[in-house]
Amino acid sequence: MKVSALILAGGQGSRLGGIDKGLLRLCGRSLVEWCREALLLQSRPADELWLSANRNFDEYHRLGFAHIVHDQSPDFKGPLAGIEAGLQAVGTDLLLVIPCDVPVLPDNLLEKLLEKLESGAQAAVACSDVLHPAICLLRQSVLPVVTHRLETGQLRLRDFLDAIDAAEVQFPAGSFPNLNQREDMAPMEQRLQAQHDGILTHFDRQGAAHMVDVGHKMESHRKARAVGEIRMQPATLEMINSGQHKKGDVLGIAHVAAIMASKRTADLIPLCHPLALTHVGAEFVTDEAQSRIECRVTCETVGKTGVEMEALTALSVALLTIYDMCKAVDRGMVIGNIHLQEKRGGKSGHWQAGQA
């Protein structure tokens, strides 16, 4: 069975002085971004991702949420109204609902809730130390019940779940830390920081390698510059500079090699995403005093992930090409100091070598 996930956000935020909790930032991210990551890391991920909000649509679009629904009623009737909008909009049989103020989820949440529905239940609701009505999995068949309760003013989510005989699914105590008041912010921030410190994004929670899902990210202009060098005998450098190498223009061929390599990065680095590059440039600077050639490669794209690996791969292959063309006369050449010098674009913005 296909499942859509719906994050409930963009409400009144009455307990936080009217702040839209979905956009509240903790550890450098908004709460909805933390929720999205928790959903993407599920052992059984949802097939679609939706957001329910009644305001701040532009901000949510900028965060990469392509599917946004809003209540049919303008008077903030609460989570049941968001659930109605979600059930009406999604194209799947099942809807997983989570609130934006629970940014940490067990990675088997959907898997365990789904087991109850596969056993015949109309709905399943998460329970740890207490019942969590806003964390539930619903069949499309409950939509008429949702609409009727909204029309008759029966807005309490827990009463709705009782009415459809939702099955309770037990999770360990503390599985769903909730951010309801300002005093909850500091402990939540500490938990998020502790959870994500040192996590490598190319490994899932079971330690298996995977290609990072960037489908939710917004496209932006991205640029990376990598630098490295090759050291050689003075006579080798003179041969390259004078154009006397019998194989031809060494640096010209290395330039072409850099461009070709940048376009094949995803074939060489297992977990890289294939990118449509918009620009690749290679520059070679000879240093006769130290008998070396410095290579600088710049790559650019408009996309959902960065071009650092393309720049580093292009740089490495350019330097290897110089070695290959000159090894007959100087096998002692040394390639080194390959590093990323600068990157721009994406959520992390501008970075330069030497920054933390």
C-alpha positions as CSV (number, residue, x, y, z in Angstrom):
1,M,0.0,0.0,0.0
2,K,1.3,3.5,-0.9
3,V,1.5,6.0,1.9
4,S,1.6,9.8,1.9
5,A,3.0,11.7,4.9
6,L,1.5,15.0,6.0
7,I,3.3,17.4,8.4
8,L,0.8,19.6,10.2
9,A,2.2,23.2,10.4
10,G,1.2,26.8,9.8
11,G,-1.3,26.9,12.6
12,Q,-2.1,29.7,15.1
13,G,0.9,28.9,17.4
14,S,-1.1,30.3,20.4
15,R,1.2,28.7,23.0
16,L,4.2,30.4,21.4
17,G,2.7,33.9,21.1
18,G,1.4,33.4,17.6
19,I,4.7,32.1,16.1
20,D,4.2,29.6,13.3
21,K,5.9,26.6,15.0
22,G,6.8,25.0,11.7
23,L,9.2,27.8,10.9
24,L,10.8,28.0,14.4
25,R,14.5,27.3,14.0
26,L,16.5,25.0,16.2
27,C,20.1,24.1,15.5
28,G,20.1,26.0,12.2
29,R,17.0,24.4,10.8
30,S,13.2,24.9,10.9
31,L,11.1,22.4,12.7
32,V,9.5,21.3,9.5
33,E,12.9,20.5,8.1
34,W,13.7,18.3,11.1
35,C,10.4,16.5,10.6
36,R,11.1,16.0,6.9
37,E,14.5,14.5,7.7
38,A,12.9,12.2,10.3
39,L,10.4,11.0,7.7
40,L,13.1,10.4,5.1
41,L,15.1,8.3,7.6
42,Q,12.1,5.9,8.2
43,S,12.9,2.2,7.7
44,R,9.8,2.3,5.5
45,P,9.7,5.8,4.0
46,A,6.5,7.4,2.8
47,D,5.8,7.5,-1.0
48,E,4.8,11.2,-1.0
49,L,5.4,14.2,1.3
50,W,2.8,16.9,2.0
51,L,2.6,19.9,4.3
52,S,-0.6,21.4,5.8
53,A,-0.3,25.1,6.5
54,N,-2.7,28.1,6.6
55,R,-0.1,30.8,6.3
56,N,3.5,31.5,5.3
57,F,3.2,29.6,2.1
58,D,6.1,31.3,0.4
59,E,8.5,30.5,3.2
60,Y,7.5,26.8,3.1
61,H,7.9,26.7,-0.7
62,R,11.4,28.2,-0.2
63,L,12.2,25.3,2.2
64,G,11.4,22.9,-0.7
65,F,7.9,21.8,0.1
66,A,6.3,21.3,-3.3
67,H,2.9,19.9,-2.0
68,I,1.1,22.2,0.4
69,V,-2.5,22.0,1.4
70,H,-4.6,24.4,3.6
71,D,-7.8,24.1,5.5
72,Q,-11.1,24.5,3.7
73,S,-12.2,26.8,6.6
74,P,-10.3,30.0,7.3
75,D,-10.8,30.0,11.0
76,F,-8.1,27.6,12.2
77,K,-10.2,24.6,13.3
78,G,-7.1,22.7,14.3
79,P,-5.4,19.5,13.2
80,L,-8.6,17.8,12.1
81,A,-9.1,20.4,9.4
82,G,-5.5,19.9,8.2
83,I,-6.1,16.2,8.1
84,E,-9.2,16.7,6.0
85,A,-7.3,18.8,3.5
86,G,-4.6,16.2,3.3
87,L,-6.9,13.3,2.7
88,Q,-8.6,15.2,0.0
89,A,-5.4,16.1,-1.8
90,V,-3.2,13.0,-1.6
91,G,-3.2,10.3,-4.3
92,T,-2.5,7.4,-1.9
93,D,-4.7,5.0,0.1
94,L,-3.0,5.8,3.4
95,L,-2.0,9.1,5.2
96,L,0.6,9.3,7.9
97,V,0.1,12.4,10.0
98,I,2.7,14.0,12.2
99,P,2.8,17.5,13.9
100,C,5.6,19.9,13.1
101,D,6.5,20.2,16.8
102,V,7.7,16.6,17.1
103,P,11.0,16.8,15.1
104,V,12.3,13.4,16.4
105,L,10.6,10.2,15.4
106,P,11.4,6.5,15.9
107,D,12.7,5.2,12.6
108,N,10.2,2.4,12.6
109,L,7.2,4.6,13.2
110,L,5.5,4.1,9.8
111,E,6.5,0.4,9.7
112,K,4.7,-0.3,13.0
113,L,1.6,1.8,12.3
114,L,1.3,0.1,8.9
115,E,1.3,-3.3,10.5
116,K,-2.0,-2.4,12.3
117,L,-3.7,-1.3,9.1
118,E,-2.5,-4.4,7.3
119,S,-4.3,-6.3,10.0
120,G,-7.6,-4.5,9.1
121,A,-7.7,-1.4,11.3
122,Q,-9.1,1.9,9.8
123,A,-6.5,3.9,11.7
124,A,-3.5,3.5,14.0
125,V,-2.2,6.0,16.6
126,A,1.2,6.2,18.3
127,C,1.4,5.8,22.1
128,S,4.4,6.0,24.3
129,D,4.1,7.3,27.9
130,V,0.9,9.0,26.7
131,L,-1.3,8.8,23.6
132,H,-0.2,11.1,20.7
133,P,-3.4,11.7,18.6
134,A,-1.6,13.9,16.0
135,I,0.8,11.0,15.2
136,C,-1.5,8.6,13.3
137,L,-1.9,6.6,10.1
138,L,-5.3,6.8,8.5
139,R,-7.2,5.1,5.6
140,Q,-8.8,7.3,2.9
141,S,-12.1,5.7,4.0
142,V,-12.2,7.9,7.2
143,L,-12.6,11.1,5.2
144,P,-16.4,11.3,5.5
145,V,-16.1,10.9,9.2
146,V,-13.6,13.8,9.4
147,T,-15.7,16.1,7.3
148,H,-18.8,15.3,9.4
149,R,-17.1,16.1,12.6
150,L,-15.8,19.4,11.3
151,E,-19.2,20.4,10.1
152,T,-20.8,19.5,13.5
153,G,-18.0,21.2,15.5
154,Q,-16.6,18.0,16.9
155,L,-13.0,19.1,16.6
156,R,-11.1,17.1,19.2
157,L,-8.7,14.8,17.4
158,R,-8.6,12.2,20.2
159,D,-12.4,11.9,20.1
160,F,-12.3,11.4,16.3
161,L,-9.8,8.5,16.8
162,D,-11.9,6.9,19.4
163,A,-14.9,7.2,17.1
164,I,-13.2,5.2,14.3
165,D,-11.7,2.8,16.8
166,A,-8.1,3.6,16.0
167,A,-5.6,0.9,17.1
168,E,-3.0,2.1,19.6
169,V,0.6,1.2,18.8
170,Q,3.1,1.3,21.6
171,F,6.6,2.9,21.4
172,P,9.2,3.3,24.2
173,A,8.6,6.2,26.6
174,G,10.1,9.5,25.4
175,S,9.9,8.5,21.7
176,F,8.0,11.7,20.7
177,P,9.6,14.7,22.4
178,N,7.1,17.6,22.0
179,L,7.8,21.4,21.7
180,N,4.8,23.2,23.1
181,Q,6.2,26.1,25.1
182,R,9.2,28.3,25.0
183,E,10.8,26.4,27.9
184,D,10.8,23.3,25.7
185,M,13.2,24.9,23.2
186,A,16.5,24.5,25.0
187,P,16.1,20.8,25.9
188,M,14.8,20.1,22.3
189,E,17.8,21.9,20.8
190,Q,20.2,19.8,23.0
191,R,18.5,16.6,21.9
192,L,18.7,17.5,18.2
193,Q,22.3,18.5,18.4
194,A,23.3,15.3,20.2
195,Q,21.4,13.2,17.7
196,H,23.0,14.7,14.7
197,D,26.5,15.5,15.8
198,G,28.9,13.3,13.8
199,I,26.2,11.7,11.6
200,L,27.5,11.0,8.1
201,T,24.7,11.6,5.6
202,H,25.8,8.8,3.2
203,F,24.9,6.2,5.9
204,D,21.4,5.4,7.1
205,R,20.6,4.6,10.7
206,Q,21.4,1.0,10.2
207,G,24.9,1.9,8.9
208,A,24.2,0.9,5.3
209,A,25.5,3.2,2.5
210,H,22.9,5.0,0.5
211,M,22.6,7.9,-1.9
212,V,21.2,10.9,0.0
213,D,17.7,11.9,-1.0
214,V,17.8,15.5,-2.3
215,G,14.4,15.5,-3.9
216,H,13.0,17.8,-1.3
217,K,15.7,20.5,-1.8
218,M,15.2,23.7,-3.7
219,E,17.4,24.2,-6.8
220,S,20.0,27.0,-6.4
221,H,23.1,28.2,-8.2
222,R,26.0,26.2,-6.9
223,K,29.7,26.7,-7.4
224,A,32.9,25.0,-6.2
225,R,36.6,25.6,-6.7
226,A,39.3,23.0,-6.0
227,V,43.0,23.5,-6.0
228,G,46.0,21.2,-6.2
229,E,49.6,21.0,-7.6
230,I,52.1,18.7,-9.2
231,R,55.8,19.1,-8.5
232,M,58.5,18.1,-11.0
233,Q,62.1,18.5,-12.2
234,P,62.9,22.0,-13.6
235,A,63.7,20.5,-17.0
236,T,60.2,18.9,-17.1
237,L,58.5,22.2,-16.3
238,E,60.6,23.9,-19.0
239,M,59.6,21.3,-21.5
240,I,55.9,21.8,-20.7
241,N,56.2,25.6,-20.8
242,S,58.1,25.7,-24.1
243,G,55.6,23.3,-25.8
244,Q,58.4,20.9,-26.7
245,H,56.8,17.7,-25.4
246,K,56.5,15.2,-28.2
247,K,53.0,14.2,-27.1
248,G,51.7,17.8,-27.7
249,D,50.2,20.6,-25.5
250,V,50.4,19.1,-22.0
251,L,48.3,21.7,-20.3
252,G,45.8,22.0,-23.1
253,I,45.1,18.2,-22.9
254,A,45.0,18.4,-19.1
255,H,42.3,21.1,-19.4
256,V,40.2,18.9,-21.7
257,A,40.7,16.0,-19.2
258,A,39.4,18.1,-16.4
259,I,36.2,18.9,-18.3
260,M,35.7,15.3,-19.3
261,A,36.3,14.0,-15.7
262,S,33.9,16.5,-14.2
263,K,31.1,15.1,-16.4
264,R,31.9,11.5,-15.3
265,T,32.1,12.1,-11.5
266,A,28.9,10.2,-10.7
267,D,30.3,7.2,-12.6
268,L,33.5,7.2,-10.4
269,I,32.3,8.2,-7.0
270,P,29.6,5.6,-5.9
271,L,27.2,7.8,-4.0
272,C,27.4,11.0,-6.0
273,H,24.4,12.4,-7.8
274,P,24.6,12.9,-11.6
275,L,24.6,16.6,-12.2
276,A,23.9,18.8,-15.2
277,L,26.9,21.1,-15.1
278,T,26.6,24.6,-16.4
279,H,30.3,25.6,-16.4
280,V,33.6,23.9,-15.9
281,G,36.9,25.9,-16.0
282,A,40.5,24.8,-15.4
283,E,43.4,27.2,-14.9
284,F,47.1,26.3,-14.7
285,V,49.7,28.5,-13.1
286,T,53.4,27.5,-13.4
287,D,55.8,28.3,-10.6
288,E,59.3,28.1,-11.8
289,A,60.8,29.0,-8.5
290,Q,59.3,25.9,-6.9
291,S,59.2,23.9,-10.1
292,R,55.5,23.1,-9.9
293,I,52.2,23.6,-11.7
294,E,49.2,24.7,-9.7
295,C,45.8,23.7,-11.1
296,R,42.5,25.4,-10.2
297,V,39.2,24.0,-11.3
298,T,35.8,25.7,-11.0
299,C,32.5,23.9,-11.5
300,E,29.0,25.3,-11.5
301,T,25.5,24.1,-11.8
302,V,21.9,25.0,-10.9
303,G,20.6,22.1,-8.9
304,K,19.7,20.5,-5.6
305,T,23.2,19.4,-4.5
306,G,26.7,20.8,-4.6
307,V,29.5,20.4,-7.2
308,E,32.4,20.0,-4.8
309,M,33.1,16.4,-5.9
310,E,33.0,17.4,-9.6
311,A,35.6,20.1,-9.0
312,L,37.8,17.7,-6.9
313,T,37.5,14.9,-9.5
314,A,38.3,17.2,-12.4
315,L,41.3,18.6,-10.6
316,S,42.7,15.2,-9.8
317,V,42.3,13.9,-13.3
318,A,43.9,17.1,-14.7
319,L,47.0,16.5,-12.5
320,L,47.1,12.8,-13.4
321,T,47.0,13.7,-17.0
322,I,50.0,15.9,-16.6
323,Y,51.8,13.0,-14.9
324,D,50.8,10.5,-17.6
325,M,52.1,12.7,-20.4
326,C,55.4,13.5,-18.7
327,K,56.2,10.2,-16.8
328,A,58.6,9.0,-19.5
329,V,61.0,11.8,-18.6
330,D,60.2,12.4,-14.9
331,R,58.7,9.5,-12.9
332,G,59.4,11.3,-9.7
333,M,56.7,13.9,-10.1
334,V,54.6,14.4,-6.9
335,I,50.9,15.3,-6.9
336,G,49.6,16.9,-3.7
337,N,47.8,19.6,-1.8
338,I,44.5,18.7,-3.4
339,H,41.7,20.5,-1.5
340,L,38.4,22.3,-1.8
341,Q,39.1,26.0,-1.7
342,E,35.6,27.5,-1.9
343,K,32.0,26.5,-2.4
344,R,28.8,28.6,-2.8
345,G,25.1,27.9,-2.8
346,G,22.7,25.6,-1.1
347,K,21.5,25.8,2.5
348,S,25.0,26.1,4.0
349,G,25.8,29.1,1.8
350,H,29.3,30.3,1.3
351,W,32.3,28.4,2.6
352,Q,36.0,29.0,2.2
353,A,39.1,26.9,3.1
354,G,40.1,27.7,6.7
355,Q,36.6,28.0,8.0
356,A,35.3,25.5,10.6
